[in-house]
Each structure stands twice: as structure tokens, then as C-alpha cells.
Amino acid sequence: INIEKLSGQNKAVFVHLSEGKTINTVEAQNMYITALNSRISDLRNKFKITIYDRFVKLPGGSSVKEYSLTQF
């Protein structure tokens, strides 16, 4: 992918994931990204990037989706 075609929050999410990290909505909010599902959708549909997801439980007991560029 040509990372220069990405901008703003899409770029921030992709760079985070490309460093081998995962991301969920809580982590995204700490990065000032409030609509992580929309950013993931952009990366998948507009830029044809394969992104894997799974549900994880947070310490408080709630579940959120976690995203990665590698399979879990």
C-alpha cells in the first residue's frame, strides 16, 4: 500500500497496526479516534487492506472488537 494516499485518522490507524500492534475502541479513543469501525471500514474497502478482528473482554467485563493486520 502507498501510505501517502492515507490521511488523518486512517493513516494513524494503519501506522499503528503496521507496527505489529492491535487496536480496539478504547485504545483508539486515547488516540482521539472516535469512530474506529469507520476507519477500519475505510481501510478495508477503499484501500483493500486485509484487517482481522475478534472480540476481546476488557477488565471491566465488557467486550470490544480488536483489530490486527495479522491473524489471531
Phi and psi in degrees as a GROMACS rama.xvg file:
@    title "Ramachandran Plot"
@    xaxis  label "Phi"
@    yaxis  label "Psi"
@TYPE xy
-86.8944  101.103  ASN-2
-61.911  -21.0708  ILE-3
-68.9714  -19.0928  GLU-4
-77.3205  -18.3799  LYS-5
-83.3568  151.006  LEU-6
-143.356  161.399  SER-7
52.506  -128.621  GLY-8
-67.6841  -34.2736  GLN-9
-59.995  -43.2227  ASN-10
-65.6028  -43.6107  LYS-11
-60.2252  -43.3379  ALA-12
-66.2225  -45.878  VAL-13
-63.0902  -43.542  PHE-14
-61.5598  -44.0396  VAL-15
-58.2556  -48.36  HIS-16
-67.1302  -37.0557  LEU-17
-70.9535  -13.4828  SER-18
-82.538  7.40652  GLU-19
85.5112  9.45685  GLY-20
-93.4862  163.144  LYS-21
-103.982  167.727  THR-22
-145.222  143.117  ILE-23
-131.678  178.723  ASN-24
-62.7593  -34.4951  THR-25
-65.4538  -46.9028  VAL-26
-64.3609  -38.8832  GLU-27
-63.2176  -40.9324  ALA-28
-62.3373  -34.4032  GLN-29
-66.2469  -21.2715  ASN-30
-96.789  10.1754  MET-31
64.9194  33.0251  TYR-32
-111.059  110.767  ILE-33
-95.1868  -18.2147  THR-34
-122.16  67.3001  ALA-35
-59.2163  -40.6037  LEU-36
-59.8216  -34.5276  ASN-37
-70.4526  -38.8733  SER-38
-66.1051  -40.8565  ARG-39
-63.5595  -42.44  ILE-40
-60.754  -43.0347  SER-41
-58.0799  -48.427  ASP-42
-64.1356  -39.294  LEU-43
-71.2941  -46.807  ARG-44
-89.3995  -45.4638  ASN-45
-78.8283  -36.7315  LYS-46
-110.194  0.59151  PHE-47
56.4356  39.6526  LYS-48
-94.2842  131.585  ILE-49
-80.9101  120.158  THR-50
-126.972  128.911  ILE-51
-94.258  152.883  TYR-52
-142.76  159.29  ASP-53
-157.714  160.345  ARG-54
-89.1433  138.054  PHE-55
-129.099  150.606  VAL-56
-92.1751  135.331  LYS-57
-86.7311  161.539  LEU-58
-53.3708  -30.9162  PRO-59
-76.8698  -7.20252  GLY-60
104.281  -14.0954  GLY-61
-79.4209  158.838  SER-62
-110.421  141.309  SER-63
-136.855  159.115  VAL-64
-81.4929  140.726  LYS-65
-118.41  138.266  GLU-66
-118.235  149.33  TYR-67
-153.733  156.048  SER-68
-84.1972  -12.9164  LEU-69
-115.06  152.885  THR-70
-67.2434  148.296  GLN-71
